[in-house]
């Protein structure tokens, strides 16, 4: 008679032969040894020793016990299994808990995850940790069942609660001290792991009391006998001896409080042991009362592909080479999506770790992406290019390359190098307390014919054209220059060139796609490739930023920047810690909503740089944070980050701070000339309260006190003039004209009795001590109210673009 063990070996070899026992009920025998922790407190070792152990600590389950390259730890609490941990050497650890939480070190992570040759994924109801390099697989499910698989390279080289993997069960209970014991608790307690914060108490076997009636116990005992009598289990008898499982099943009945489900852990463990040997026991649940629990909408199967079909893998042509496992899966035709089984049309989409429902949309620059069948379907429009200069000479090119260049001179920032339709020049100067800190002082824009002009945007928000200061707003043909909020100025030339200058060093140049691939200068060539952004006028791509920047210098008498200065934080340890702590707001939950739209890392680095350059880092901190907030706002994400004790913005008397305000049609002038083309942007700054308008003196007034702007002249409220047979009067900032005349309360002091060849004007007298100035019709060079001197512009030159009549201060006095 052939010994039982030899018979099993011969059958296992037969299963590996071509054509042997072909069909859906067989698998190739796994080359890995299996240890299982199942039921309430049972353990089945690599060498098929079964015992019970209810611990209250962390215990070594298995590992490389010779080279100590890895360890697999079981975490117990109050007799229950709560988690599984894997340590790779001394410096990397990952922890998976029964409740689904996953930690790498102290940081929470999500699946799938890969690091150090270790892969973590969720499949068939398990969290699975695997490593081909280390030769192990560890699984944990939501019921606290563990499975550990080890490569045969660890034959007789492992230790712990799973035994020593040498095919002999007799020596499985070898303690950490190397002695054999027959007591499972003495063996398991020896593998407890203590740390400085945790001291393990020795676990003791629990007292056992019988919780079921003898009649019920008899019925459950018959369920246990199915392992020997049912034909579905008999197929596996030559491979896996059922007797230990029957004994275990009978042992677990008395203390069990789960009624008819009490035998199920033993039956399920036998089915898994058979699958490990290559034999699938299809239909074993139909012969028993067992049906493993699955999440709502999922169903249990004996053979589930570990390459689970999910919404995210729907469009991946993956060849799954792993052996199937028993577990929970979605019904045929459905896909797993964030723990739910759904039809493909109901699949969500993932972007930057965040999940979006079907039909959700995201903005990517000027394009819109819509979630459909787990894919982002995006429009493909050419987007405007944006070049940004901020803080202490930090640049972002049209192709989103970030760099810092600290040269002091005038530099070509951007130019149409094909048709020469425009050029933008910046002037940089030393700023802050660090001699290496450089800021932008002014911006000069050269415009083509018919303007053929130089427009200079000055520090503080002033504007000059061809050397002469001009009043804003300035509208002439395609050129529009307007104040937006506070000292900020917006310049646009047609639809293809826009410039925003905040008057204090922050500059944004925005070009339409017609200039793609046509630009040159510090902003790069706008071709979608960051790799050639450091292109010089000579046609070479420089590897060093200082050589690239020097190549675009416009004045030969400026010194070249020999070497880009060292990060000031490395030279100023006193401010380094403050910079790290204060700038961390950019990566904090406060700005979380923007991280997907605008990556914070370049702005965080610039913040560190600027704060460390200031003697009082707080002076530069607020501008650095505001720069990132403005970038977020341009992508439609508005962050209310200022607080009374952190970077509060002080507004002029009568104005209020708004985190998101529109610059459009908020002045007295806009009542007369509304700007129909103004972009309703969301800008941070100081604004007049609702119902008030900004007048020419910078005060917020009700519209009843606003002057009227009409035909190049300024009229005060209640001013009246007649033009032939038309009577006009100024009310609420708008000039009302009618052939029927003005209301009686606004009749002029002199009534015109005959038509005049030229328009004649009469007005209520100017408010004392102001005097009336009327532009002479025969002198086109005359200057009027547009060049009147005030305390603010006393030292500035003015070029008149047309005489404006109105009320002026007497000679020798200023407004």
TAMO-V715637 format. One record per pair of residues at least 12 apart in sequence whose C-alpha atoms are under 7 Angstrom apart, sorted by the first residue. I is the first residue (numbers start at 1). J is the second residue. If there is no record, write none. Layout:
[[I	J] [I	J]]
This chain:
[[7	238] [8	238] [8	239] [12	239] [16	28] [25	279] [25	280] [25	281] [25	282] [26	278] [26	279] [26	280] [27	278] [27	279] [28	278] [29	276] [29	277] [29	278] [30	276] [30	277] [30	278] [31	151] [31	152] [32	149] [32	150] [32	151] [32	152] [33	46] [33	149] [33	150] [33	151] [33	152] [34	46] [34	147] [34	148] [34	149] [34	150] [35	147] [35	148] [35	149] [35	162] [36	146] [36	147] [36	148] [37	145] [37	146] [37	147] [38	145] [38	146] [38	265] [39	265] [41	53] [41	54] [45	162] [45	163] [46	162] [46	163] [46	165] [47	165] [47	166] [47	167] [47	168] [47	169] [48	169] [49	169] [51	184] [53	185] [54	79] [54	80] [55	76] [55	77] [55	78] [55	79] [55	203] [56	76] [56	77] [56	78] [56	79] [56	203] [57	75] [57	76] [57	77] [57	192] [57	200] [58	73] [58	74] [58	75] [58	76] [58	192] [58	193] [59	73] [59	74] [59	75] [59	191] [59	192] [59	193] [60	72] [60	73] [60	74] [60	160] [60	161] [60	191] [60	192] [61	73] [61	74] [61	160] [61	161] [61	162] [62	158] [62	159] [62	160] [62	161] [62	162] [63	158] [63	159] [64	157] [64	158] [65	157] [65	158] [65	159] [66	157] [68	89] [69	88] [69	89] [70	87] [70	88] [70	89] [71	86] [71	87] [71	88] [72	85] [72	86] [72	87] [73	85] [73	86] [81	144] [82	97] [82	98] [82	144] [83	96] [83	97] [83	98] [84	96] [84	97] [93	105] [98	141] [98	142] [98	143] [98	144] [99	142] [117	131] [117	133] [118	130] [118	131] [119	131] [123	306] [123	307] [123	308] [124	304] [124	306] [124	308] [124	327] [124	328] [124	329] [125	141] [125	327] [125	328] [126	139] [126	140] [126	141] [127	139] [127	140] [127	141] [128	140] [135	150] [135	151] [136	149] [136	150] [136	151] [137	149] [137	150] [160	191] [161	188] [173	187] [174	187] [175	187] [175	190] [176	190] [176	191] [185	204] [189	202] [189	203] [208	255] [209	254] [209	255] [210	254] [210	255] [211	254] [211	255] [211	256] [211	257] [212	254] [217	253] [220	260] [220	263] [221	250] [223	263] [223	288] [224	246] [224	249] [224	250] [224	263] [225	246] [227	242] [227	246] [228	242] [232	281] [232	284] [233	281] [236	274] [236	279] [239	277] [240	274] [245	266] [245	270] [248	266] [249	263] [249	266] [260	289] [261	290] [264	290] [282	302] [294	328] [297	330] [297	341] [298	328] [298	329] [298	330] [298	331] [298	341] [299	328] [299	329] [299	330] [299	331] [300	327] [300	328] [300	329] [301	326] [301	327] [301	328] [302	325] [302	326] [302	327] [303	324] [303	325] [303	326] [304	324] [304	325] [304	326] [304	327] [304	329] [305	324] [305	325] [306	322] [306	324] [306	325] [307	320] [309	335] [309	336] [310	335] [310	336] [310	337] [311	335] [311	336] [311	337] [311	344] [311	347] [311	374] [312	374] [344	373] [345	373] [346	358] [346	373] [347	373] [347	374] [348	371] [348	374] [349	371] [349	374] [349	375] [352	596] [358	371] [358	372] [359	371] [359	372] [365	383] [366	383] [367	379] [367	380] [367	381] [382	513] [383	513] [384	510] [384	511] [384	512] [384	513] [385	398] [385	510] [385	511] [385	512] [385	513] [385	526] [386	398] [386	508] [386	509] [386	510] [386	511] [387	508] [387	509] [387	510] [387	523] [388	507] [388	508] [388	509] [389	506] [389	507] [389	508] [390	505] [390	506] [390	507] [391	439] [391	505] [391	506] [391	610] [391	624] [392	437] [392	438] [392	439] [392	610] [393	405] [393	406] [393	438] [393	439] [393	440] [394	606] [397	523] [397	524] [398	523] [398	524] [398	526] [399	526] [399	528] [399	529] [399	530] [400	530] [401	530] [402	602] [405	545] [405	546] [405	549] [405	564] [406	436] [406	437] [406	438] [406	564] [407	561] [408	428] [408	429] [408	430] [408	438] [409	427] [409	428] [409	553] [409	558] [410	425] [410	426] [410	427] [410	428] [410	553] [410	554] [410	555] [411	425] [411	426] [411	427] [411	552] [411	553] [411	554] [412	424] [412	425] [412	426] [412	521] [412	522] [412	552] [412	553] [412	554] [413	425] [413	426] [413	521] [413	522] [413	523] [414	519] [414	520] [414	521] [414	522] [414	523] [415	519] [415	520] [415	521] [416	518] [416	519] [416	520] [417	518] [417	519] [417	520] [418	518] [421	447] [421	448] [422	446] [422	447] [422	448] [423	445] [423	446] [424	444] [424	445] [424	446] [425	443] [425	444] [425	445] [426	440] [426	442] [426	443] [426	444] [427	440] [427	441] [427	442] [427	443] [428	440] [428	441] [429	441] [432	613] [432	614] [433	613] [433	614] [433	615] [434	613] [434	614] [436	565] [437	613] [439	505] [440	505] [441	458] [441	459] [441	505] [442	457] [442	458] [442	459] [443	456] [443	457] [443	458] [444	456] [444	457] [453	465] [453	466] [454	466] [458	503] [459	503] [459	504] [460	487] [460	503] [460	504] [461	487] [461	488] [461	489] [461	502] [461	503] [468	797] [468	798] [468	799] [469	797] [469	798] [469	799] [470	798] [470	799] [478	493] [478	494] [479	492] [479	493] [479	494] [480	492] [480	493] [484	663] [485	663] [485	685] [485	686] [486	685] [486	686] [487	502] [487	503] [488	501] [488	502] [488	503] [489	501] [489	502] [496	511] [496	512] [497	510] [497	511] [497	512] [498	510] [498	511] [521	552] [522	549] [534	548] [535	548] [536	548] [536	551] [537	551] [546	561] [546	562] [546	563] [546	564] [567	609] [568	609] [568	612] [568	613] [569	609] [569	612] [572	612] [575	612] [575	617] [576	612] [579	608] [579	611] [579	612] [580	608] [583	604] [583	607] [583	608] [586	600] [586	604] [587	600] [591	639] [594	632] [594	637] [597	635] [598	632] [603	628] [607	621] [607	624] [622	647] [633	682] [640	659] [651	686] [654	688] [654	700] [655	686] [655	687] [655	688] [655	689] [655	700] [656	686] [656	687] [656	688] [656	689] [657	685] [657	686] [657	687] [658	684] [658	685] [658	686] [658	687] [659	684] [659	685] [660	682] [660	683] [660	684] [661	682] [661	683] [661	684] [662	680] [662	681] [662	682] [662	683] [664	678] [664	680] [666	693] [666	694] [667	693] [667	694] [667	695] [668	693] [668	694] [668	695] [668	703] [668	706] [668	707] [668	733] [669	709] [671	733] [671	734] [672	708] [672	709] [672	733] [672	734] [688	700] [703	732] [703	733] [704	731] [704	732] [704	733] [705	717] [705	732] [706	732] [706	733] [707	733] [708	730] [708	733] [708	734] [708	735] [710	735] [712	802] [712	804] [713	804] [713	805] [713	806] [714	804] [714	805] [714	806] [715	730] [715	806] [716	730] [717	730] [717	731] [718	730] [718	731] [718	746] [719	763] [719	764] [720	748] [720	762] [720	763] [721	761] [721	762] [721	763] [722	760] [722	761] [723	759] [723	760] [724	755] [724	756] [724	759] [725	739] [726	738] [726	739] [726	741] [727	739] [727	741] [727	742] [728	742] [729	742] [748	762] [748	763] [748	764] [750	762] [766	807] [769	809] [770	807] [770	808] [770	809] [770	810] [771	807] [771	808] [771	809] [771	810] [772	806] [772	807] [772	808] [773	805] [773	806] [773	807] [773	808] [774	805] [774	806] [775	803] [775	804] [775	805] [782	803] [783	800] [783	803] [784	803] [784	804] [784	805] [785	804] [785	805] [785	806] [785	808] [786	800] [786	803] [786	804] [787	800] [789	814] [790	814] [790	815] [791	814] [791	815]]
